[in-house]
Amino acid sequence: RLPSGGTVAPVILVSNKTELSRFKGNKNAWPVYLSIRNLSKEMRHQPSHHASILLGYLPVSKLESFDDNLIGQQCLFHYCMRRILQHLVDAGQNGVEMVCTDRQIWRVFPILAAYIRDHPEQCLVACCAENWCLKCLVLAKERGINIPFPPRD
């Protein structure tokens, strides 16, 4: 339950590993952005409105110890996301006093409403291989068969 004077701010996270350059050294970046759901989609998608903020960058460097270690890559991803989101988690549990558009002070409780990412990042979040289905236990060679498979836990 929210305390009196409290309101929820639905938060949207977006991350996407991006190739910056192919000409010299294959430069990559993996930014994590935050926006809030109560802004219109049109406003959120126009950079001139400054409706999204950069929370941080995830590491993209090739680490020799993780080359063939999928579990290590998944652990590193989850560790970094925990660090990036720690202040958001604290604010969601305790609330933060903010002046809102009505010029009133409200105790705002940000909650994660959506996390937008591509399939490889979905697999990192779910800790599964990229050729697995994220929803059920279908094997790669059995995909396309129109029969239900047991759901993942």
C-alpha positions in Angstrom: 0.0 0.0 0.0 1.1 3.5 -0.8 1.3 6.0 2.1 -0.9 9.1 2.0 0.7 11.6 -0.5 2.4 8.7 -2.4 2.2 8.0 -6.1 3.7 5.4 -8.4 5.9 6.3 -11.3 6.1 3.5 -13.8 9.6 3.3 -15.2 10.7 2.0 -18.6 14.3 0.7 -19.1 15.8 0.4 -22.5 19.1 -1.2 -23.4 20.7 -2.2 -26.7 24.2 -3.2 -27.5 25.2 -0.9 -30.3 28.0 -1.0 -32.8 29.6 2.5 -33.1 32.3 1.8 -35.7 33.2 -0.9 -38.1 36.2 0.8 -39.6 38.7 0.8 -36.8 38.5 -1.7 -34.0 34.8 -2.5 -34.0 33.8 0.0 -31.3 30.7 -0.9 -29.3 28.6 0.6 -26.6 25.8 -0.9 -24.4 23.8 2.0 -22.9 21.0 1.6 -20.4 18.3 4.4 -20.6 15.4 5.2 -18.2 12.1 6.9 -19.0 8.7 7.0 -17.3 5.5 5.6 -18.7 3.3 8.5 -17.9 4.9 10.5 -20.8 3.4 10.0 -24.2 5.2 7.6 -26.6 5.8 10.5 -29.0 7.5 12.6 -26.3 9.6 9.6 -25.1 10.8 9.0 -28.7 11.9 12.5 -29.5 15.5 13.2 -28.1 14.7 17.0 -28.1 12.2 16.4 -25.2 14.9 14.9 -23.0 12.4 12.3 -21.8 15.0 9.6 -21.3 18.1 9.7 -19.2 21.3 7.6 -19.6 21.7 5.5 -16.4 25.0 3.9 -17.4 26.8 1.6 -19.7 27.2 -2.1 -19.5 30.7 -3.6 -20.3 31.2 -4.7 -23.9 34.9 -5.6 -23.8 35.9 -9.1 -24.7 37.1 -10.7 -21.4 39.3 -13.7 -22.1 38.0 -15.5 -19.0 34.4 -15.2 -20.4 35.0 -16.2 -24.1 33.4 -19.6 -23.7 31.8 -19.1 -20.3 28.1 -18.2 -20.8 27.4 -18.4 -17.0 30.2 -15.9 -16.4 28.8 -13.5 -19.0 25.3 -13.8 -17.4 26.6 -13.2 -13.9 28.6 -10.1 -15.1 25.4 -8.7 -16.8 23.2 -9.3 -13.7 25.9 -7.8 -11.4 26.2 -4.7 -13.5 22.4 -4.2 -13.8 22.1 -4.6 -10.0 24.7 -1.9 -9.5 23.1 0.4 -12.1 19.6 0.0 -10.7 20.4 0.0 -6.9 19.2 3.6 -6.4 16.0 2.9 -8.3 15.3 -0.2 -6.1 15.9 1.9 -3.0 13.6 4.7 -4.3 10.9 2.1 -5.2 10.9 0.7 -1.6 11.2 4.0 0.3 9.8 6.6 -2.1 11.4 9.9 -3.0 9.9 13.4 -2.5 9.6 15.2 -5.8 7.9 18.3 -7.1 5.4 17.0 -9.8 3.8 18.8 -12.7 1.0 20.1 -10.5 3.7 21.9 -8.4 2.8 19.7 -5.4 5.4 17.6 -3.4 4.6 13.9 -3.7 6.4 10.9 -2.4 7.1 9.1 -5.7 7.6 5.3 -5.8 9.3 4.3 -9.1 8.5 0.8 -10.2 9.8 -1.1 -13.2 6.9 -1.3 -15.6 8.8 -2.5 -18.7 12.3 -3.5 -19.8 12.8 -3.2 -23.6 15.6 -5.2 -25.1 16.4 -7.4 -28.0 16.5 -11.2 -28.1 20.2 -11.7 -27.1 19.6 -9.4 -24.0 16.4 -11.2 -23.2 18.4 -14.4 -23.1 21.0 -12.8 -20.8 18.2 -11.7 -18.4 16.6 -15.1 -18.5 20.0 -16.9 -18.2 19.5 -19.1 -21.2 21.3 -19.7 -24.4 20.3 -17.6 -27.4 18.9 -20.5 -29.4 16.4 -21.4 -26.6 12.8 -20.3 -26.4 12.4 -17.9 -23.5 8.8 -19.1 -22.7 8.8 -22.9 -23.1 11.0 -25.9 -23.2 10.9 -26.5 -27.0 14.2 -27.7 -28.4 15.7 -25.7 -31.3 15.1 -28.6 -33.8 11.4 -28.8 -32.8 10.6 -25.1 -33.2 7.9 -24.6 -35.8 5.9 -27.6 -34.8 2.4 -26.5 -33.8 2.1 -28.4 -30.5 2.4 -26.9 -27.0 5.5 -27.5 -25.0 5.8 -27.2 -21.2 6.5 -23.7 -20.0 9.8 -22.6 -18.4 9.8 -22.2 -14.6 
